[in-house]
Amino acid sequence: MTEVAARPARRYQLRRLTVGDEAVLRGMNAMFGKAFNEPDTYTEAPPDDAYIAALLSKEHVIAMAAFEGTEVVGGLVAYELDKFERARREIYVYDLAVAEAHRREGIAQSLIKRLGELAASRNAWVIYVQADHGDAPAIALYQKLGPREEVMHFDIWMRERVSE
């Protein structure tokens, strides 16, 4: 059996993004585009700094980045939803990705753990996330963290989509 030297342990910093982090969010979007193989979706028509600053100022919008030095190597975007049926909240993870060179180093779990700390401090009932069929790494990660539910997802467009 051939031994492979383990990569040296890397140090990452996690931080919730706030107003003033507009450039960081742009970097995170570029990383999402590469990680999801959808660069146009995340970088083709970026909103201006005022829009991003307004978004980052909203308490229910949660954007967190993982940094190695100044480079964004992971990110998470989630939304806090107030419920009607009970006095509680749920947190929906909309995007979660780690740059390919930094995967399998615990960054995604660290981001979710930090989100869990924030969720607990805000009396959230649950954090939920969806994964696409065939995305084995995401499914494996989420199965370690909580039970799987079989649901269907529908996109109800508010206007006709232009064929791509």
HULINUR-V436877 format. One record per backbone hydrogen bond with DSSP energy under -0.5 kcal/mol. CO is the residue of the C=O (numbers start at 1). NH is the residue of the N-H. If there is no record, write none. Layout:
<<CO,NH> <CO,NH>>
This chain:
<<3,5> <10,12> <13,67> <15,65> <18,21> <21,25> <22,26> <23,27> <24,28> <25,29> <26,30> <27,31> <28,32> <29,33> <30,34> <31,35> <32,36> <33,38> <34,37> <38,42> <39,43> <40,44> <43,46> <48,52> <49,53> <50,54> <51,55> <52,56> <53,57> <54,58> <55,58> <58,61> <60,62> <60,80> <61,63> <62,78> <63,17> <64,76> <65,15> <66,73> <66,74> <67,13> <67,69> <68,71> <71,68> <71,73> <73,99> <74,66> <75,97> <76,64> <77,94> <77,95> <78,62> <79,92> <80,82> <81,90> <86,88> <88,83> <89,125> <89,126> <90,81> <91,93> <91,128> <92,79> <92,94> <93,130> <95,77> <97,75> <99,102> <100,103> <102,105> <106,110> <107,111> <108,112> <109,113> <110,114> <111,115> <112,116> <113,117> <114,118> <115,119> <116,120> <117,121> <118,122> <119,122> <119,124> <120,123> <123,89> <126,91> <128,93> <132,135> <134,136> <135,139> <136,140> <137,141> <138,142> <139,143> <140,144> <141,144> <141,145> <142,145> <142,146> <149,151> <154,156> <155,157>>
